Amino acid sequence: MEFKYMGNAYIVDEQGCLLDPASWDEKFAQGMARECEIPVLSSEHWAVIHYLRETYERTGICPTVFATCKAIGLRPPEMKKLFPTGYHRGACRVAGVHYRVTNMSYSTHIKESVADLRSLNSDKTYCTDVRGFLVNPDNWDENYAVHRAMEMRIPEQRLTDEHWRIIYYLRDVHQLEQRIPTVYEACESCDLELEAFELLFPDGYHRGAVKIAGLRFVR
């Protein structure tokens, strides 16, 4: 599909997300902002947009909403006010960056063979409660997540980029706000339908995603 603004044409997907981040320019941002219910881009909008662009160009990863809020000094409600259609459907869309175009896998540093995973940090122990939840979230690492996924009904017992995106989102929220977001917040922020989320974590939100992320609800 083509999106046209001020004489320029840009190739976007069915959601209006720029397919080639390298083709982005400020005219695209100004035109797409209007599509996202933003009449005029303020200095605060541009701060978010430039952070997203710079982070993607440096790392190849679209940062989470909470990483962006922390870097810019915004609270999530303030981000929502700036981009009323949402983080992925608003801020990332205007910045020409989307998680689907990331060229760096979250799992690139994780060895995929079971033998290698079992030998990795084999001397490390994790303290869990009677239900298998990590007692201290600070002791979490990717090795823990991979091993925990092997014990669950994760498809093929393997964490994909979609899984990692949700896991890191949960950990970002917990670190920034000292809370665990609801499943609906997770779906909205990670741009997933609830049905797709359930396919990724068949054991459920709490016993699946939250547990793998090394978090737990404390009553």
Disulfide bonds with the S-S distance in Angstrom:
none
